[in-house]
Amino acid sequence: MSTKRTFTNEFKRQVVEEILSGGTTTAAACRKYAIAYPVIARWKKAYSLGRLDNEPTTDAGYQEKIAQLERKVGQLTMENDVLKKVLKQTQSQRARSTPIIPSPCRIGKHQAGV
């Protein structure tokens, strides 16, 4: 039984960039790295969408990146709103529970023991 090999995004990106730059053909890369043609074809598609830690190279990749960033902005906005609400509640609780201590300059001579 064969074990499934795993490759890093860096290696995948290196192979795809080697092919796209014209340094080698897909068939030659398959032989050189002993990787099946459909695997490299998937890597090329992932590369074009920007999924191999690279910038997207197609409009679909840019649209996907924009959607991902919009989701992240939405998540961060919600977290920010929650944190603001908690801060406001904490400040109002602190204001209600803090005793008011008169400043020393407002204490009369008879209260200061003089």
Distance bins in CASP14 RR format, pairs under 12 A and 6 or more apart:
PFRMAT RR
TARGET T0000
AUTHOR 0000-0000-0000
RMODE 2
METHOD distances of the structure
MODEL  1
2 34 0 0 0 0 0 1 0 0 0 0 0
4 39 0 0 0 0 0 1 0 0 0 0 0
5 11 0 0 0 0 0 1 0 0 0 0 0
5 12 0 0 0 0 0 1 0 0 0 0 0
5 33 0 0 0 0 0 1 0 0 0 0 0
5 34 0 0 0 0 1 0 0 0 0 0 0
5 35 0 0 0 0 1 0 0 0 0 0 0
5 36 0 0 0 0 0 1 0 0 0 0 0
5 39 0 0 0 0 1 0 0 0 0 0 0
6 12 0 0 0 0 0 1 0 0 0 0 0
6 35 0 0 0 0 0 1 0 0 0 0 0
6 39 0 0 0 0 0 1 0 0 0 0 0
7 13 0 0 0 0 1 0 0 0 0 0 0
7 14 0 0 0 0 1 0 0 0 0 0 0
7 15 0 0 0 0 1 0 0 0 0 0 0
7 16 0 0 0 0 0 1 0 0 0 0 0
7 33 0 0 0 0 1 0 0 0 0 0 0
7 34 0 0 0 0 0 1 0 0 0 0 0
7 35 0 0 0 0 1 0 0 0 0 0 0
7 39 0 0 0 0 1 0 0 0 0 0 0
7 40 0 0 0 0 0 1 0 0 0 0 0
7 42 0 0 0 0 0 1 0 0 0 0 0
7 43 0 0 0 0 1 0 0 0 0 0 0
7 46 0 0 0 0 0 1 0 0 0 0 0
7 52 0 0 0 0 0 1 0 0 0 0 0
8 14 0 0 0 0 1 0 0 0 0 0 0
8 15 0 0 0 0 0 1 0 0 0 0 0
8 43 0 0 0 0 0 1 0 0 0 0 0
8 52 0 0 0 0 1 0 0 0 0 0 0
8 53 0 0 0 0 1 0 0 0 0 0 0
9 15 0 0 0 0 0 1 0 0 0 0 0
9 16 0 0 0 0 0 1 0 0 0 0 0
9 17 0 0 0 0 0 1 0 0 0 0 0
9 43 0 0 0 0 1 0 0 0 0 0 0
9 46 0 0 0 0 1 0 0 0 0 0 0
9 47 0 0 0 0 1 0 0 0 0 0 0
9 50 0 0 0 0 1 0 0 0 0 0 0
9 51 0 0 0 0 1 0 0 0 0 0 0
9 52 1 0 1 0 0 0 0 0 0 0 0
9 53 1 0 1 0 0 0 0 0 0 0 0
9 54 0 0 0 0 1 0 0 0 0 0 0
10 16 0 0 0 0 0 1 0 0 0 0 0
10 17 0 0 0 0 0 1 0 0 0 0 0
10 43 0 0 0 0 0 1 0 0 0 0 0
10 52 0 0 0 0 1 0 0 0 0 0 0
10 53 1 0 0 1 0 0 0 0 0 0 0
10 54 0 0 0 0 0 1 0 0 0 0 0
11 17 0 0 0 0 0 1 0 0 0 0 0
11 18 0 0 0 0 0 1 0 0 0 0 0
11 29 0 0 0 0 0 1 0 0 0 0 0
11 33 0 0 0 0 1 0 0 0 0 0 0
11 35 0 0 0 0 1 0 0 0 0 0 0
11 39 0 0 0 0 0 1 0 0 0 0 0
11 40 0 0 0 0 0 1 0 0 0 0 0
11 43 0 0 0 0 1 0 0 0 0 0 0
11 52 0 0 0 0 1 0 0 0 0 0 0
11 53 0 0 0 0 0 1 0 0 0 0 0
12 18 0 0 0 0 0 1 0 0 0 0 0
12 19 0 0 0 0 0 1 0 0 0 0 0
12 29 0 0 0 0 0 1 0 0 0 0 0
12 33 0 0 0 0 0 1 0 0 0 0 0
12 35 0 0 0 0 1 0 0 0 0 0 0
12 39 0 0 0 0 1 0 0 0 0 0 0
12 40 0 0 0 0 1 0 0 0 0 0 0
12 41 0 0 0 0 0 1 0 0 0 0 0
12 42 0 0 0 0 1 0 0 0 0 0 0
12 43 1 0 1 0 0 0 0 0 0 0 0
12 44 0 0 0 0 1 0 0 0 0 0 0
12 45 0 0 0 0 0 1 0 0 0 0 0
12 46 1 0 0 1 0 0 0 0 0 0 0
12 47 1 0 0 1 0 0 0 0 0 0 0
12 50 0 0 0 0 0 1 0 0 0 0 0
12 51 0 0 0 0 1 0 0 0 0 0 0
12 52 1 0 1 0 0 0 0 0 0 0 0
12 53 0 0 0 0 1 0 0 0 0 0 0
12 54 0 0 0 0 1 0 0 0 0 0 0
13 19 0 0 0 0 0 1 0 0 0 0 0
13 20 0 0 0 0 0 1 0 0 0 0 0
13 21 0 0 0 0 0 1 0 0 0 0 0
13 43 0 0 0 0 1 0 0 0 0 0 0
13 44 0 0 0 0 0 1 0 0 0 0 0
13 46 0 0 0 0 1 0 0 0 0 0 0
13 47 1 0 0 1 0 0 0 0 0 0 0
13 48 0 0 0 0 0 1 0 0 0 0 0
13 50 0 0 0 0 1 0 0 0 0 0 0
13 51 0 0 0 0 1 0 0 0 0 0 0
13 52 1 0 1 0 0 0 0 0 0 0 0
13 53 1 0 0 1 0 0 0 0 0 0 0
13 54 1 0 1 0 0 0 0 0 0 0 0
13 55 0 0 0 0 0 1 0 0 0 0 0
13 57 0 0 0 0 0 1 0 0 0 0 0
14 20 0 0 0 0 0 1 0 0 0 0 0
14 21 0 0 0 0 0 1 0 0 0 0 0
14 23 0 0 0 0 0 1 0 0 0 0 0
14 24 0 0 0 0 0 1 0 0 0 0 0
14 29 0 0 0 0 0 1 0 0 0 0 0
14 32 0 0 0 0 0 1 0 0 0 0 0
14 33 0 0 0 0 1 0 0 0 0 0 0
14 40 0 0 0 0 0 1 0 0 0 0 0
14 43 0 0 0 0 0 1 0 0 0 0 0
14 47 0 0 0 0 0 1 0 0 0 0 0
14 52 0 0 0 0 1 0 0 0 0 0 0
14 53 0 0 0 0 0 1 0 0 0 0 0
14 54 0 0 0 0 0 1 0 0 0 0 0
15 21 0 0 0 0 0 1 0 0 0 0 0
15 23 0 0 0 0 0 1 0 0 0 0 0
15 24 0 0 0 0 1 0 0 0 0 0 0
15 25 0 0 0 0 0 1 0 0 0 0 0
15 26 0 0 0 0 1 0 0 0 0 0 0
15 28 0 0 0 0 0 1 0 0 0 0 0
15 29 1 0 1 0 0 0 0 0 0 0 0
15 30 0 0 0 0 1 0 0 0 0 0 0
15 32 0 0 0 0 1 0 0 0 0 0 0
15 33 1 0 0 1 0 0 0 0 0 0 0
15 34 0 0 0 0 0 1 0 0 0 0 0
15 35 1 0 0 1 0 0 0 0 0 0 0
15 39 0 0 0 0 1 0 0 0 0 0 0
15 40 1 0 0 1 0 0 0 0 0 0 0
15 41 0 0 0 0 0 1 0 0 0 0 0
15 42 0 0 0 0 0 1 0 0 0 0 0
15 43 1 0 0 1 0 0 0 0 0 0 0
15 44 0 0 0 0 1 0 0 0 0 0 0
15 46 0 0 0 0 0 1 0 0 0 0 0
15 47 0 0 0 0 1 0 0 0 0 0 0
15 52 0 0 0 0 1 0 0 0 0 0 0
16 22 0 0 0 0 0 1 0 0 0 0 0
16 23 0 0 0 0 0 1 0 0 0 0 0
16 24 0 0 0 0 0 1 0 0 0 0 0
16 26 0 0 0 0 1 0 0 0 0 0 0
16 29 0 0 0 0 1 0 0 0 0 0 0
16 33 0 0 0 0 0 1 0 0 0 0 0
16 35 0 0 0 0 0 1 0 0 0 0 0
16 39 0 0 0 0 0 1 0 0 0 0 0
16 40 1 0 0 1 0 0 0 0 0 0 0
16 41 0 0 0 0 0 1 0 0 0 0 0
16 42 0 0 0 0 0 1 0 0 0 0 0
16 43 1 0 1 0 0 0 0 0 0 0 0
16 44 1 0 1 0 0 0 0 0 0 0 0
16 45 0 0 0 0 1 0 0 0 0 0 0
16 46 0 0 0 0 1 0 0 0 0 0 0
16 47 1 0 1 0 0 0 0 0 0 0 0
16 48 0 0 0 0 1 0 0 0 0 0 0
16 49 0 0 0 0 0 1 0 0 0 0 0
16 50 0 0 0 0 0 1 0 0 0 0 0
16 51 0 0 0 0 0 1 0 0 0 0 0
16 52 1 0 0 1 0 0 0 0 0 0 0
16 53 0 0 0 0 0 1 0 0 0 0 0
16 54 0 0 0 0 1 0 0 0 0 0 0
16 57 0 0 0 0 1 0 0 0 0 0 0
17 23 0 0 0 0 1 0 0 0 0 0 0
17 24 0 0 0 0 0 1 0 0 0 0 0
17 29 0 0 0 0 0 1 0 0 0 0 0
17 43 0 0 0 0 0 1 0 0 0 0 0
17 44 0 0 0 0 0 1 0 0 0 0 0
17 47 1 0 0 1 0 0 0 0 0 0 0
17 48 0 0 0 0 0 1 0 0 0 0 0
17 52 0 0 0 0 1 0 0 0 0 0 0
17 53 0 0 0 0 0 1 0 0 0 0 0
17 54 0 0 0 0 1 0 0 0 0 0 0
17 57 0 0 0 0 0 1 0 0 0 0 0
18 24 1 0 1 0 0 0 0 0 0 0 0
18 25 0 0 0 0 1 0 0 0 0 0 0
18 26 0 0 0 0 1 0 0 0 0 0 0
18 28 0 0 0 0 1 0 0 0 0 0 0
18 29 1 0 0 1 0 0 0 0 0 0 0
18 30 0 0 0 0 0 1 0 0 0 0 0
18 32 0 0 0 0 1 0 0 0 0 0 0
18 33 0 0 0 0 1 0 0 0 0 0 0
18 40 0 0 0 0 0 1 0 0 0 0 0
18 43 0 0 0 0 0 1 0 0 0 0 0
18 44 0 0 0 0 0 1 0 0 0 0 0
18 47 0 0 0 0 0 1 0 0 0 0 0
19 25 1 0 0 1 0 0 0 0 0 0 0
19 26 1 0 1 0 0 0 0 0 0 0 0
19 27 0 0 0 0 1 0 0 0 0 0 0
19 28 0 0 0 0 1 0 0 0 0 0 0
19 29 1 0 1 0 0 0 0 0 0 0 0
19 30 0 0 0 0 1 0 0 0 0 0 0
19 32 0 0 0 0 0 1 0 0 0 0 0
19 33 0 0 0 0 0 1 0 0 0 0 0
19 35 0 0 0 0 0 1 0 0 0 0 0
19 37 0 0 0 0 0 1 0 0 0 0 0
19 40 1 0 0 1 0 0 0 0 0 0 0
19 41 0 0 0 0 0 1 0 0 0 0 0
19 43 0 0 0 0 1 0 0 0 0 0 0
19 44 1 0 0 1 0 0 0 0 0 0 0
19 47 0 0 0 0 1 0 0 0 0 0 0
19 48 0 0 0 0 0 1 0 0 0 0 0
20 26 0 0 0 0 1 0 0 0 0 0 0
20 29 0 0 0 0 0 1 0 0 0 0 0
20 40 0 0 0 0 0 1 0 0 0 0 0
20 43 0 0 0 0 0 1 0 0 0 0 0
20 44 1 0 0 1 0 0 0 0 0 0 0
20 47 1 0 0 1 0 0 0 0 0 0 0
20 48 0 0 0 0 1 0 0 0 0 0 0
20 52 0 0 0 0 0 1 0 0 0 0 0
20 54 0 0 0 0 0 1 0 0 0 0 0
20 57 0 0 0 0 1 0 0 0 0 0 0
21 29 0 0 0 0 0 1 0 0 0 0 0
22 28 0 0 0 0 0 1 0 0 0 0 0
22 29 0 0 0 0 0 1 0 0 0 0 0
23 29 0 0 0 0 1 0 0 0 0 0 0
23 32 0 0 0 0 0 1 0 0 0 0 0
24 30 0 0 0 0 1 0 0 0 0 0 0
24 31 0 0 0 0 1 0 0 0 0 0 0
24 32 1 0 0 1 0 0 0 0 0 0 0
24 33 0 0 0 0 0 1 0 0 0 0 0
24 40 0 0 0 0 0 1 0 0 0 0 0
25 31 0 0 0 0 1 0 0 0 0 0 0
25 32 0 0 0 0 0 1 0 0 0 0 0
25 37 0 0 0 0 0 1 0 0 0 0 0
25 40 0 0 0 0 0 1 0 0 0 0 0
26 32 0 0 0 0 0 1 0 0 0 0 0
26 33 0 0 0 0 0 1 0 0 0 0 0
26 35 0 0 0 0 1 0 0 0 0 0 0
26 36 0 0 0 0 0 1 0 0 0 0 0
26 37 1 0 0 1 0 0 0 0 0 0 0
26 38 0 0 0 0 0 1 0 0 0 0 0
26 39 0 0 0 0 0 1 0 0 0 0 0
26 40 1 0 1 0 0 0 0 0 0 0 0
26 41 1 0 0 1 0 0 0 0 0 0 0
26 42 0 0 0 0 0 1 0 0 0 0 0
26 43 0 0 0 0 1 0 0 0 0 0 0
26 44 1 0 0 1 0 0 0 0 0 0 0
27 33 0 0 0 0 0 1 0 0 0 0 0
27 35 0 0 0 0 0 1 0 0 0 0 0
27 36 0 0 0 0 0 1 0 0 0 0 0
27 37 1 0 0 1 0 0 0 0 0 0 0
27 40 0 0 0 0 1 0 0 0 0 0 0
27 41 0 0 0 0 0 1 0 0 0 0 0
28 35 0 0 0 0 0 1 0 0 0 0 0
28 37 0 0 0 0 0 1 0 0 0 0 0
28 40 0 0 0 0 0 1 0 0 0 0 0
29 35 1 0 0 1 0 0 0 0 0 0 0
29 36 0 0 0 0 0 1 0 0 0 0 0
29 37 0 0 0 0 1 0 0 0 0 0 0
29 39 0 0 0 0 0 1 0 0 0 0 0
29 40 1 0 0 1 0 0 0 0 0 0 0
29 41 0 0 0 0 0 1 0 0 0 0 0
29 43 0 0 0 0 1 0 0 0 0 0 0
29 44 0 0 0 0 0 1 0 0 0 0 0
30 36 1 0 0 1 0 0 0 0 0 0 0
30 37 1 0 1 0 0 0 0 0 0 0 0
30 38 0 0 0 0 1 0 0 0 0 0 0
30 39 0 0 0 0 1 0 0 0 0 0 0
30 40 1 0 0 1 0 0 0 0 0 0 0
30 41 0 0 0 0 1 0 0 0 0 0 0
30 43 0 0 0 0 0 1 0 0 0 0 0
31 37 0 0 0 0 0 1 0 0 0 0 0
31 40 0 0 0 0 0 1 0 0 0 0 0
32 40 0 0 0 0 0 1 0 0 0 0 0
33 39 0 0 0 0 1 0 0 0 0 0 0
33 40 0 0 0 0 1 0 0 0 0 0 0
33 43 0 0 0 0 0 1 0 0 0 0 0
34 40 0 0 0 0 0 1 0 0 0 0 0
35 41 0 0 0 0 0 1 0 0 0 0 0
35 42 0 0 0 0 0 1 0 0 0 0 0
35 43 0 0 0 0 1 0 0 0 0 0 0
35 44 0 0 0 0 0 1 0 0 0 0 0
36 42 0 0 0 0 1 0 0 0 0 0 0
36 43 0 0 0 0 0 1 0 0 0 0 0
37 43 0 0 0 0 0 1 0 0 0 0 0
37 44 0 0 0 0 0 1 0 0 0 0 0
38 44 0 0 0 0 0 1 0 0 0 0 0
38 45 0 0 0 0 0 1 0 0 0 0 0
39 45 0 0 0 0 0 1 0 0 0 0 0
39 46 0 0 0 0 0 1 0 0 0 0 0
40 46 0 0 0 0 0 1 0 0 0 0 0
40 47 0 0 0 0 0 1 0 0 0 0 0
41 47 0 0 0 0 0 1 0 0 0 0 0
41 48 0 0 0 0 0 1 0 0 0 0 0
42 48 0 0 0 0 0 1 0 0 0 0 0
42 49 0 0 0 0 0 1 0 0 0 0 0
42 51 0 0 0 0 0 1 0 0 0 0 0
42 52 0 0 0 0 0 1 0 0 0 0 0
43 49 0 0 0 0 0 1 0 0 0 0 0
43 50 0 0 0 0 0 1 0 0 0 0 0
43 51 0 0 0 0 1 0 0 0 0 0 0
43 52 1 0 0 1 0 0 0 0 0 0 0
43 54 0 0 0 0 0 1 0 0 0 0 0
44 50 0 0 0 0 0 1 0 0 0 0 0
44 51 0 0 0 0 0 1 0 0 0 0 0
44 52 0 0 0 0 1 0 0 0 0 0 0
44 54 0 0 0 0 0 1 0 0 0 0 0
44 57 0 0 0 0 1 0 0 0 0 0 0
44 58 0 0 0 0 0 1 0 0 0 0 0
45 51 0 0 0 0 1 0 0 0 0 0 0
45 52 0 0 0 0 0 1 0 0 0 0 0
45 56 0 0 0 0 0 1 0 0 0 0 0
45 57 0 0 0 0 0 1 0 0 0 0 0
45 58 0 0 0 0 1 0 0 0 0 0 0
45 60 0 0 0 0 1 0 0 0 0 0 0
45 61 0 0 0 0 0 1 0 0 0 0 0
45 64 0 0 0 0 0 1 0 0 0 0 0
46 52 1 0 1 0 0 0 0 0 0 0 0
46 53 0 0 0 0 0 1 0 0 0 0 0
46 54 0 0 0 0 1 0 0 0 0 0 0
46 56 0 0 0 0 0 1 0 0 0 0 0
46 57 0 0 0 0 0 1 0 0 0 0 0
46 58 0 0 0 0 0 1 0 0 0 0 0
46 60 0 0 0 0 0 1 0 0 0 0 0
46 61 0 0 0 0 0 1 0 0 0 0 0
46 64 0 0 0 0 0 1 0 0 0 0 0
47 53 0 0 0 0 1 0 0 0 0 0 0
47 54 1 0 0 1 0 0 0 0 0 0 0
47 55 0 0 0 0 1 0 0 0 0 0 0
47 56 0 0 0 0 1 0 0 0 0 0 0
47 57 1 0 0 1 0 0 0 0 0 0 0
47 58 0 0 0 0 1 0 0 0 0 0 0
47 61 0 0 0 0 0 1 0 0 0 0 0
48 54 0 0 0 0 1 0 0 0 0 0 0
48 55 0 0 0 0 0 1 0 0 0 0 0
48 56 1 0 0 1 0 0 0 0 0 0 0
48 57 1 0 1 0 0 0 0 0 0 0 0
48 58 1 0 1 0 0 0 0 0 0 0 0
48 59 0 0 0 0 1 0 0 0 0 0 0
48 60 1 0 0 1 0 0 0 0 0 0 0
48 61 1 0 0 1 0 0 0 0 0 0 0
48 62 0 0 0 0 0 1 0 0 0 0 0
48 64 0 0 0 0 0 1 0 0 0 0 0
48 65 0 0 0 0 0 1 0 0 0 0 0
49 55 0 0 0 0 0 1 0 0 0 0 0
49 56 1 0 1 0 0 0 0 0 0 0 0
49 57 0 0 0 0 1 0 0 0 0 0 0
49 58 1 0 0 1 0 0 0 0 0 0 0
49 59 0 0 0 0 0 1 0 0 0 0 0
49 60 1 0 0 1 0 0 0 0 0 0 0
49 61 1 0 1 0 0 0 0 0 0 0 0
49 62 0 0 0 0 1 0 0 0 0 0 0
49 63 0 0 0 0 1 0 0 0 0 0 0
49 64 1 0 1 0 0 0 0 0 0 0 0
49 65 0 0 0 0 1 0 0 0 0 0 0
49 67 0 0 0 0 0 1 0 0 0 0 0
49 68 0 0 0 0 0 1 0 0 0 0 0
50 56 1 0 1 0 0 0 0 0 0 0 0
50 57 1 0 0 1 0 0 0 0 0 0 0
50 58 0 0 0 0 1 0 0 0 0 0 0
50 60 0 0 0 0 1 0 0 0 0 0 0
50 61 1 0 1 0 0 0 0 0 0 0 0
50 62 0 0 0 0 1 0 0 0 0 0 0
50 63 0 0 0 0 0 1 0 0 0 0 0
50 64 1 0 0 1 0 0 0 0 0 0 0
50 65 1 0 0 1 0 0 0 0 0 0 0
50 68 0 0 0 0 0 1 0 0 0 0 0
51 57 0 0 0 0 0 1 0 0 0 0 0
51 58 0 0 0 0 0 1 0 0 0 0 0
51 60 0 0 0 0 0 1 0 0 0 0 0
51 61 0 0 0 0 1 0 0 0 0 0 0
51 64 0 0 0 0 1 0 0 0 0 0 0
51 65 0 0 0 0 1 0 0 0 0 0 0
51 68 0 0 0 0 0 1 0 0 0 0 0
52 61 0 0 0 0 0 1 0 0 0 0 0
54 61 0 0 0 0 0 1 0 0 0 0 0
54 65 0 0 0 0 0 1 0 0 0 0 0
55 61 0 0 0 0 1 0 0 0 0 0 0
55 62 0 0 0 0 1 0 0 0 0 0 0
55 64 0 0 0 0 0 1 0 0 0 0 0
55 65 0 0 0 0 1 0 0 0 0 0 0
56 62 1 0 1 0 0 0 0 0 0 0 0
56 63 0 0 0 0 1 0 0 0 0 0 0
56 64 1 0 0 1 0 0 0 0 0 0 0
56 65 1 0 1 0 0 0 0 0 0 0 0
56 66 0 0 0 0 1 0 0 0 0 0 0
56 67 0 0 0 0 0 1 0 0 0 0 0
56 68 0 0 0 0 0 1 0 0 0 0 0
56 69 0 0 0 0 0 1 0 0 0 0 0
57 64 0 0 0 0 0 1 0 0 0 0 0
57 65 0 0 0 0 0 1 0 0 0 0 0
58 64 0 0 0 0 1 0 0 0 0 0 0
58 65 0 0 0 0 0 1 0 0 0 0 0
59 65 0 0 0 0 0 1 0 0 0 0 0
59 66 0 0 0 0 0 1 0 0 0 0 0
60 66 0 0 0 0 0 1 0 0 0 0 0
60 67 0 0 0 0 0 1 0 0 0 0 0
61 67 0 0 0 0 1 0 0 0 0 0 0
61 68 0 0 0 0 1 0 0 0 0 0 0
61 69 0 0 0 0 0 1 0 0 0 0 0
62 68 0 0 0 0 0 1 0 0 0 0 0
62 69 0 0 0 0 0 1 0 0 0 0 0
63 69 0 0 0 0 0 1 0 0 0 0 0
63 70 0 0 0 0 0 1 0 0 0 0 0
64 70 0 0 0 0 0 1 0 0 0 0 0
64 71 0 0 0 0 0 1 0 0 0 0 0
65 71 0 0 0 0 0 1 0 0 0 0 0
65 72 0 0 0 0 0 1 0 0 0 0 0
66 72 0 0 0 0 0 1 0 0 0 0 0
66 73 0 0 0 0 0 1 0 0 0 0 0
67 73 0 0 0 0 0 1 0 0 0 0 0
67 74 0 0 0 0 0 1 0 0 0 0 0
68 74 0 0 0 0 0 1 0 0 0 0 0
68 75 0 0 0 0 0 1 0 0 0 0 0
69 75 0 0 0 0 0 1 0 0 0 0 0
69 76 0 0 0 0 0 1 0 0 0 0 0
70 76 0 0 0 0 0 1 0 0 0 0 0
70 77 0 0 0 0 0 1 0 0 0 0 0
71 77 0 0 0 0 0 1 0 0 0 0 0
71 78 0 0 0 0 0 1 0 0 0 0 0
72 78 0 0 0 0 0 1 0 0 0 0 0
72 79 0 0 0 0 0 1 0 0 0 0 0
73 79 0 0 0 0 0 1 0 0 0 0 0
73 80 0 0 0 0 0 1 0 0 0 0 0
74 80 0 0 0 0 1 0 0 0 0 0 0
74 81 0 0 0 0 1 0 0 0 0 0 0
75 81 0 0 0 0 0 1 0 0 0 0 0
75 82 0 0 0 0 0 1 0 0 0 0 0
76 82 0 0 0 0 0 1 0 0 0 0 0
76 83 0 0 0 0 0 1 0 0 0 0 0
77 83 0 0 0 0 0 1 0 0 0 0 0
77 84 0 0 0 0 0 1 0 0 0 0 0
78 84 0 0 0 0 0 1 0 0 0 0 0
78 85 0 0 0 0 0 1 0 0 0 0 0
79 85 0 0 0 0 0 1 0 0 0 0 0
79 86 0 0 0 0 0 1 0 0 0 0 0
80 86 0 0 0 0 0 1 0 0 0 0 0
80 87 0 0 0 0 0 1 0 0 0 0 0
81 87 0 0 0 0 0 1 0 0 0 0 0
81 88 0 0 0 0 0 1 0 0 0 0 0
82 88 0 0 0 0 0 1 0 0 0 0 0
82 89 0 0 0 0 0 1 0 0 0 0 0
83 89 0 0 0 0 0 1 0 0 0 0 0
83 90 0 0 0 0 0 1 0 0 0 0 0
84 90 0 0 0 0 0 1 0 0 0 0 0
84 91 0 0 0 0 0 1 0 0 0 0 0
85 91 0 0 0 0 0 1 0 0 0 0 0
85 92 0 0 0 0 0 1 0 0 0 0 0
86 92 0 0 0 0 0 1 0 0 0 0 0
86 93 0 0 0 0 0 1 0 0 0 0 0
87 93 0 0 0 0 0 1 0 0 0 0 0
87 94 0 0 0 0 0 1 0 0 0 0 0
88 94 0 0 0 0 0 1 0 0 0 0 0
88 95 0 0 0 0 0 1 0 0 0 0 0
89 95 0 0 0 0 0 1 0 0 0 0 0
89 96 0 0 0 0 0 1 0 0 0 0 0
90 96 0 0 0 0 0 1 0 0 0 0 0
90 97 0 0 0 0 0 1 0 0 0 0 0
91 97 0 0 0 0 0 1 0 0 0 0 0
91 98 0 0 0 0 0 1 0 0 0 0 0
92 98 0 0 0 0 0 1 0 0 0 0 0
100 106 0 0 0 0 0 1 0 0 0 0 0
101 107 0 0 0 0 0 1 0 0 0 0 0
102 108 0 0 0 0 1 0 0 0 0 0 0
102 111 0 0 0 0 1 0 0 0 0 0 0
102 112 0 0 0 0 0 1 0 0 0 0 0
104 111 0 0 0 0 0 1 0 0 0 0 0
104 112 1 0 0 1 0 0 0 0 0 0 0
104 114 0 0 0 0 0 1 0 0 0 0 0
105 111 0 0 0 0 0 1 0 0 0 0 0
105 112 0 0 0 0 0 1 0 0 0 0 0
106 112 0 0 0 0 0 1 0 0 0 0 0
107 113 0 0 0 0 1 0 0 0 0 0 0
107 114 0 0 0 0 1 0 0 0 0 0 0
108 114 0 0 0 0 1 0 0 0 0 0 0
END
